[in-house]
Amino acid sequence: MQQHAFIVLDQGPQFVGWSATVEDKIVCVMTPKVHTDPGTRRIARQLVQRQGGDCAACSQIDCPLKGAAPA
């Protein structure tokens, strides 16, 4: 199972998210909109995929991206 950290942070209307690999762990910082907007979730999943991540295989149980439709 992939290690993952998920943080929700409101950085204004232009911020969707940020994803990076830190010590073999994918860290996601995402807008609160990922909880309510399918388009934002899709973009956020794409950010994770660019880091080599797979939201469906994430170990973070309450991550809103885990249950999102594939990008």
N, C-alpha and C positions, 0 to 999 in steps of 0.2 A: 504494500500500500504506500502510496506517495505521501511524503510529509508535506504539510501545508500550513501556513498561517494566514488568517484572514482578518483584516482591519477595515472598519468602515470609518471614513473621514470625509467631512464636507469641506471641500476646498473651493467652492464656488461653482457657478453654472457651467463653466467650460471644462471642469475636471471630470473625467470618467473614471480613470484609475491608473494604477501603476503596478507592475508585477516584475519581480526579479528573483533570481536564485541566490540565496544566502546560506552558505554552509550546507549545500545539497538539499535545501528546503526552499520550496517556492513560497514567497511572501507576496500577498496581494493587499494593496491598499485601494479601496474602491469607494465610489460615491454611494450615499444611502439609496440612490435611485435604483441600484441593482436589486433591491427588495421589491420594487413595484413596476419597473419598466422592462419588458422583454427585450427591447432593442439595446438597452444599456447592458443587460446581462449578456447578450450575444457579443457585444464589443468587448466586455470584460473577459469572457471566455477566450476570445481571440488573443487578448494580451497574454493570458496564461499559456496558451498554445505556443506562442512565439518563444516562450521560455522553455519549451519542451514539456510542459505540463499537460495533464489530462484531468479536467474537472470531475469526470465520472469516476476516476480512480482515487480521488482525494480522500485523505484521512480525516479531514475536518468535517465533523458530522453536521454542524449547523450552517455550513457555507451555502449562501443562496445560489451560487454558481453550480454547485454539484447537481442539483435537480433540474437545471435549465436545459432547454432543448439544445441539441448540438448546433454549433455555429456553421 
